[in-house]
Amino acid sequence: MDSAGNITAAPELNDSGIAVTEIDDETLATALANAKETDGKKTVEITIPAIEGAKAYEISLAASALTSSAGDTRFVIKTDMAVVTLPGNMLAQEAAPRPRRYPSA
């Protein structure tokens, strides 16, 4: 992890050709504490270096990293295949759709 809270996590290639890496709660908490604020949000970049033979990448983050109700964080995940931005409130209860109720006939 660098001084701005950006993480580089080396993956391991599994038997299915998927490059797998996991980022633990402590690493994410430290990264968020050091993250720079951009557009009012703390941004943590997670870079997964390319690994020869990888068909896909699988990054495991604790669900708690994505349940902030404030929405003031985001994670930018970078691989050689794609760049994805996940808002810190992606899994927040308030963001979940509420079931619709239909009146009885």
C-alpha positions in Angstrom: 0.0 0.0 0.0 1.3 3.5 -0.8 1.0 6.6 1.3 -2.2 7.7 -0.5 -4.0 4.4 0.5 -3.7 2.8 -2.9 -3.4 -1.0 -2.8 -1.6 -3.4 -5.1 -2.6 -7.0 -4.5 -0.9 -9.8 -6.2 -3.3 -12.6 -7.4 -2.8 -16.3 -7.4 -3.9 -18.4 -10.4 -6.3 -21.2 -9.5 -6.9 -24.4 -11.3 -9.7 -22.9 -13.4 -7.4 -20.1 -14.7 -9.0 -17.4 -12.4 -6.6 -14.9 -10.8 -7.8 -14.7 -7.2 -7.0 -12.2 -4.5 -8.5 -11.1 -1.2 -8.2 -7.8 0.5 -8.8 -8.0 4.3 -10.7 -5.6 6.5 -7.6 -4.2 8.1 -5.9 -3.4 4.8 -9.1 -1.7 3.6 -9.5 0.3 6.8 -5.9 1.5 6.6 -6.3 2.4 2.9 -9.4 4.4 3.6 -7.7 6.3 6.4 -4.9 7.3 4.1 -7.1 7.8 0.9 -7.2 11.2 -0.8 -10.5 12.9 -1.2 -11.6 13.6 -4.8 -15.0 15.1 -5.6 -16.0 14.8 -2.0 -15.2 11.1 -1.8 -12.3 9.1 -0.4 -11.0 7.0 -3.3 -9.0 3.8 -2.9 -7.4 2.4 -6.0 -6.9 -1.4 -6.0 -4.5 -2.6 -8.7 -4.3 -6.2 -9.5 -1.2 -6.9 -11.6 -1.6 -9.1 -14.7 -0.8 -12.7 -14.3 0.0 -14.9 -17.3 -2.7 -17.4 -18.2 -5.5 -15.6 -16.3 -8.9 -16.0 -18.0 -10.6 -13.8 -15.3 -9.9 -11.9 -12.1 -11.7 -12.4 -8.8 -11.3 -9.9 -6.0 -12.8 -10.5 -2.6 -13.6 -7.5 -0.4 -15.5 -7.5 2.9 -19.1 -6.6 2.3 -18.7 -4.0 5.1 -16.5 -1.9 2.7 -19.5 -1.4 0.5 -22.2 -0.7 3.1 -21.4 2.9 4.0 -24.7 4.8 4.3 -22.9 8.1 3.7 -21.7 7.2 0.2 -18.5 9.2 0.8 -16.1 6.4 -0.4 -15.4 4.5 -3.6 -13.1 1.8 -4.7 -11.5 1.7 -8.2 -10.4 -1.8 -9.1 -7.9 -2.0 -11.9 -6.9 -5.2 -13.8 -5.4 -5.6 -17.2 -8.9 -6.6 -18.4 -11.0 -3.8 -17.0 -11.4 -0.9 -14.6 -14.4 -0.9 -12.3 -15.5 1.7 -9.8 -17.6 0.5 -6.8 -19.4 3.1 -4.6 -18.9 2.6 -0.9 -22.7 2.5 -0.4 -23.3 -0.1 -3.1 -24.7 -2.5 -0.6 -26.2 -0.1 1.8 -29.7 -0.9 3.1 -31.1 2.4 1.9 -29.9 1.7 -1.6 -31.8 -1.6 -1.8 -35.1 -1.5 -3.7 -38.2 -1.8 -1.5 -40.7 -4.4 -2.3 -43.9 -3.1 -3.9 -47.2 -3.7 -2.3 -50.2 -4.1 -4.5 -53.7 -3.5 -3.1 -55.9 -6.6 -2.8 -58.7 -6.9 -5.3 
